[in-house]
Amino acid sequence: MCPTLYSGPGLRGGRFAAPVSFDRESSTIMVEVCPFRGWRYDVAQVGDLSDVVTPPYDVIDARQQDDLFKKHPCNFIRLELNRDEPGDASPDSKYERAAGFWKHWRLDGILRQEHEDALYVYSQEFEWEGQTHVRSGFMGRVRLEEFGTGNIFPHEQTLTGPKADRLKLIRATKANLSPIFGLYPDETGDVQQALNNTCLTLTPNVATDHLGVIHKVWVVTDHNVINKVKAGLRETPVFIADGHHRYETALNYRRELQASGKLNDDMAPANFVLMMCVGMQDPGLQILPTHRLVSGLPQLTSAELQKCLAVHCEIEVMGTGEEAARDTWEMIELEGAQNVFGFGTAADNTWILARVIDASPMATLAAEQSATWQSLGVSILHKLLLEELIFPQFAGNPMFQYVHRVDETTAALKVKSHQLACLVAPAKIEHVEEIAAGRETMPPKSTYFYPKLLSGMVAHSLV
């Protein structure tokens, strides 16, 4: 089965009557997308682009970081996520090293700047659950807006630690090394189609990542096409799908420059941020589920779990083992609702399907949130099912691990590393749009947009 595939209004019949309304009169700030002279690898010097690009910093663990350092002496990991080394004078030495690589790779021609302003069309071809998809968008620099003042909307909460890390990097390199991922309404598809038509006569740069995703970037310098794209996004909202920490870091960096009197030019690069823009109706736009694995509980049985849930749920026992887990997930996908969940218990390897038939407590449990927020599957799972009904019945210290595939949940139950597995449907794109437009943020791990954007395809200098 495939993950949620958004089919926007007017395309393939659509799944909702109309998009979320957006009051353009409520804001005097319009989204400003601009071309720029990006920095890209000279493949004549580095060889295969696949050897030098890297995933974004927040999905790289220590082992992959080490592998990327070994893969190529000019791998972008040295900029995106440099590491501590023996003999470092301070914890900030890794940022200084990144700045050194950024400087010398440009001086040595390993990275070369575009000769003229451009937009960068970016497509990603990937497989999920046996089906091939292509997601297309473009990278430009977008004028920064303070949240709550314009037409750029976040949908996730951010943490202090990652923002502090990214701010040190941006101070050192004075560059946007990886793009923000933004979504915009493009019901007709005209914006992306204008770019795609131009790319028919162009040759892309191509890289394949460690997951087999094929990334292609075309350079578009046609001023007529660029002006059409700029006009097409000028009066649309943009919703940040991924990269909230980097966006807020760009805001913080701009504030620092403003406070020190170093940002007097309205068109200075630091007033902008590198962003990948994808239409919400793009057929390759995928939101994967993020399932929960819970440890720190006693070995609860399925019968005990059903007793906890029975007061608010209709329960169906699906069976035991991996096949039951797959059947449970297929039922969740077929129903396509946010109130249907799957639970597996390690103690007896049993899976149940739970349909919430009474979610009324959510109005009290999440009283400060909107009705849409309260109706999200992840909201109901955590606020009502886990925190209200299950956890109080068992002594322990529940801890979560997040996975995207059903086989990852069955593997955890098999070795009993976790006592409980929870299958939850992903939030849909209209939920992201409505909650973000209402100036709310979604619960943690509500969305996982796949695949991730690579770092190293294009960089944006801030000086």
N, C-alpha and C positions, 0 to 999 in steps of 0.2 A: 504494500500500500504506500501511497505517496504522502508527503506532508501537505499541509494546507497550501493550496494554490489559489492565489487571489484572482478572482475574475471580476473585474470592475464593471460599473454600470455601463451598459451599451456594448459590452464585449462578451461574446459567447453566452449571451442571454443574461448574464449578471446574476448575482446572488442576493442583491439587496435592491430595494426600490430606487434609492437615490443616495448619492454621496452625502456625507456630513456637511451641513451648510457652513459656510465660512463668510463672515461679515467683513468684506473688504473695506467697508466704510469705517470700521472701528479702528483702523490703523493708518497713519499717514506715512509709515515707512514701508517701502516696497523692497522686495527681494532683488538684490543687485548681483547678477552673475557676470563675471568678466573673464575674458581670455587672459593668458599670461605667458611669459616665456619660461617654460618649465625646464628643469634639469633632468636629463635622462642618461642612462648608461650608453657609452659608445661600445656597441657589441663587437666592433673591430678590435677593441682592446681586451674586453673581458670574455669574449666567446659567447657561449650559450647563456641567454638571459636567465634561464631557469636556475643557473648556478649562483646567481648573485642577488635574487630577490628573496624576500622573507615575509612570513605572516606578520600581522600586527603584533605589537609587544605583549598585549594582554592575553594571547593564547599560546605563548611560547613558554614551555617549562625549561628547567635547567638542562635537561638532556638534549632537547632540540636546539637550545641556544648553543651548546657545545658542538653539536653536529654542524650547525650553520657556520660557526667559526672555522671549522675544519674544511668545509665544502669548497670555499674559494677565498683567496686573500682579500678580495674586494667585495665580499658578501655584505649586503646592506645591514646585516645584524650588527655590524660595528658602529652603525649610526643609530639604528632603531632601538637596540637594546644592548649597549655595551656592558661589559661585566667587570666586576672587581678583579684586580690582579695582585699577586704578591708584591709587596713593596710600595703599594699605593700610598701617597702622602696623606690622602684624605678620602672620605667616602664619595667626594665629588670628582675624584680623578677620572672615573669612567665617563662622565659627561665631557670633561676636557679632552679625553681621547677621541670621543665621538666628534667633537668640534674639529679636532686635528685631521681626522679622516675626511670630514666634509670639506675642509679647506684644501687639503692636498689633492684629493681626487679631482676637484674642479681645476686646480692649477695644472695637474698632470694630464688633463683631458679624459680621464676615466669617466667622469660625468661631464656632459656638454650641455650648454644652454641652447634652447631653441633660438633660431635666428629672428623669429617674429612671434607676435602674440598668437596663441592657439587655444582651442579647446581640445580635450583629449577623449575621444570615444573609447570606452572600455567595455569589453564583453567578457563574460565568463561562461564557459561551457562545462557542465558537470553532470554527474549521474547521481541519482538518489533512488534507492529501492528499485533498481533495474530500469529506470527511465532517464532519458537524457533531456536536459533543460539548458537554455541559454538566457542569461540575464544581461541586459544591455543598459548602459547609461553613458554619462560623460563626466569628465573632471574639468572643473574650472575653479577660479577663486571667487568666493562669495563674501560679500561685505558682512562683517560681524555685526550682530545685533544683541543687545542685552536682552535676556529672556524676559518676557512680559511686556516688551515695548514695541515689538514688530511682528513680522510674519514668519519667524523661525521658531519652531516649537520643540522642546525636549519631550521625551516620554519616559525617561528613566532617572532614578536618583543617582547621585555620584558620591564618591568616597574621597576623603581628604588625601590619603596616601598616594593613589595614582596621579592625582592632580599635582601634588608636590613634585613627584618624580618627573612628570612630563614638563613642568615649568622649568625645572633645572636643565632639561635637555633643550628646550626652546631658547632659553637664555644663552646657552653655550653655542648652539649651532645657528641661531637666528634663522630658522627654517621650519616649515611644515613638512615633515618627512613622510607622513602617511595621511591619506584623505579621510575626512569625515564622510559618513554614509548618510545621504539625505534622500527623502522621498517627497515627490510633488505630484499633485493631480495632473494627469495628462490623458484625459478621457478619449481624445481623438487620436492620440499617438503622434500628432504632427511634429512635436518638438524633436523626439528621438528619430523619427523617420527622415526628417531633413538632414540630420547628421549621418544616418545610415546610408542615405543615397550618395552623399559626398564620399563616403568611405569605399564605395564600389571600385573606384579607380586608384585607391591608395593601398600601400603595403603596410601591414601592421607589424609591430614588435610582438613577439609571442614568447610566453613562458608557461611551463607546466609546473604546478606546485607538488608538494609531497603527497597530497590527497588525489592527484590525478586531474585536478581542475585545470583547464586550459584558459589562460588569460591572454587577451589580445588588446593592444592599444594602437589606435590610429591618431595621427596628428591632423587636425582640421584648422586651416588658416583662412578659409574662404570667408571674407568679411560679410557677405550677404547672408550666409548660413549662420554665422556667429550672431549677427544682429537679430535674426529670426528667433534664435534660441533665447537671447537676452529678453526680447519682447515677450516670448512665450512664458517665461517664468516671473516676469516683473510683478504680476498681480496675483500670483499663486502663493499659498503657504508652503513652507518646506518643513517637513517633520524629520528630526534626527532619528535615524534608525539605529546607528551604531557610531561610537566615537564621542559620546557625551563628555568624557573626561578631557579629551583633546580639544573639544570646542570650548569648554569652560576655561581650559588652560590658555587658549588663544585670547579669550576675553581678559584673563588676568594679566597676560603679558602686555596687551594693549593698554590696560589701565596703568601698568608700571611705566610704560613709555610716556603716556599722557601726563602722569604725575611728575615725571622728571623733565618735562618740557621737550621731549625728543620726538614728539609726534605732532607736528604742526601742519603737515600736508595731508589733506583729506584723501588723497589717492595713494598714500604710502602703503606698501605691501602689508604692513602689520595691521592695517584696518580690515584685512581680508583673511580668509582661511581656505585652505585647499579642501574641496568637497567633491565627492562623487554624487551626482544627481540621477536618480532612477525614477521613472514614472510609476505611479502606484498601479497602473494597469499593465505593466510589463508582464508578459506571459511567463517569464522565468523567475519572477519574484517569489521566493520561497521563505516561509517561516516554519522552522522545524519545531517539533515539540521538545520541551525540556522536562524530562521525567525526574522524579525525586527518589533517591535511595536514602533510607533513614537508618542510622545506627544509634547506639546508646540506649536502646530499649531492651526489655526482657524478651525472651523468645515467645512472643504472643502467637496464638494459633488463629486460624481463619475464623473459627467459631467465636472466639473472644472478640475479634475485630468486627464481625457481623453484629454482635450484640451491641457494640458501641455505636454503630452506624444506623441501626434499624429504626431509631426514632425519627430520623429525617430522610432516610433513603429507602429505595426499593432495591433489594439485593438479588443478584442472579449468580449462582455458583457456576463458574466456567470450567472447572476441572483442575488438573495438576500438570506441572511441567511446562516446557517451552511451548508446546502447541497451544495450551490453554492461554498462555500469555499472549501469543500472536492472535488468537481468536478474540481475546479481550480487547486488544488494540484495534482490530478490524471493526469491532462493534462500535468503539468510540469514534473512529473515523467515519463510519457509515452514518451514524446518527448526527455527526457534525455539530453537536451542542456543547455548551460550556458547562453543563451540569452533570456530565457523565464521566465516571472515573473508573480506573482499574486498580485493584490492590492485590499484591502478592505477599504471602507470608513465608518466611524462610523455615519456620518451625515445621510446617507440613507441606510446603511447596505448592500451596493452593492459591488459585486466582479467582477473584470475584469481580463482578461488574456492579458498580453502585451508581444508581440514578438518584440524584437529590430531588426529592419531591416537595420538600419544604425548606426553602432557603430564607425564610422570613427573618431568622436571627441575624442575618447579615446587616440588616438595617440598623441594628444596635451594635453589633461587633465592629462595624466599619462606618459608624455614624457620620464621621467627618468626610467620607468619600462619596462620590456621585453614584447614582444607581448603576451606571455602566461599569464603573470600577468594581462595585459590589457583585456584579453578575459575571465577572471574569472567572474562568476555571481555576486559575492559580489563586485568586482571592478566596474563592469558596473552599478550595482544598486546604489552604493554610489557616484561614480565620475560623471556619466552621468545622471542617472534618478533622483536621489534625489538632489544632490548639484547643478547640472547644469540646470535641467528642472523644478523641482517641488519647491524646497525651495525658490528660488528667487522670485517666484510669490506670496508668502504668508508671511506676517509679522509674526514673532514669533521667538522662541528660541527652535529649534528642539532638543529633547532628545530621546535616544534609550533605549529600553529594549529588551533583546534577549530571545527567547523561541524556543523550538524544535518541538512542536506539533501544528497541525492546530487548535485543539480545544482551545488551549491557545490564539490564535489570535482572534477567534470568541468570546470568553468570554470577552476579552478586549474591542472589538468593541460594544458588547451588553451593557456593563455598561458605555461605552463612557469614559473610563479612558485614552484611546489613540485615536487620530483622524485618524490614518492611520496604516494599517497592510500591511507588505510586505512579500510575500512568495518567497523564493529564493532557488534554487537548491544548494546542498552542492558541494564544490570542490571535485574532484575525486582524487584517490590515485596517478594517473599519474601526476596530477597537483602538488601535494606535492613534488613528486620525481623530476620533472623537475625544478620547481622554487627553491627548496632547493639546487639542484646540481648546479644551476647557481648562487649560493651565494646570492639569494634574500630572502626576507621574505614576507610572504603572508599578505594580509590585515587582520585587526582584525576580529575575529569571522568567519574565513573562514572554519574551521574544528571543529568538535566535535566528537571525537572518543569515542564511547560508547561500553561497560560500562567503568567506571573509575576503576583504579587499587586500591585495598584496601591497607591501611597502617596497619601494624601489622602482616601481614602474614610472612614476613622475614625482618630483619634489618641487616645492615652492619656496623660493628664497624670500626672506622678510626684509632684506636690505637691497 
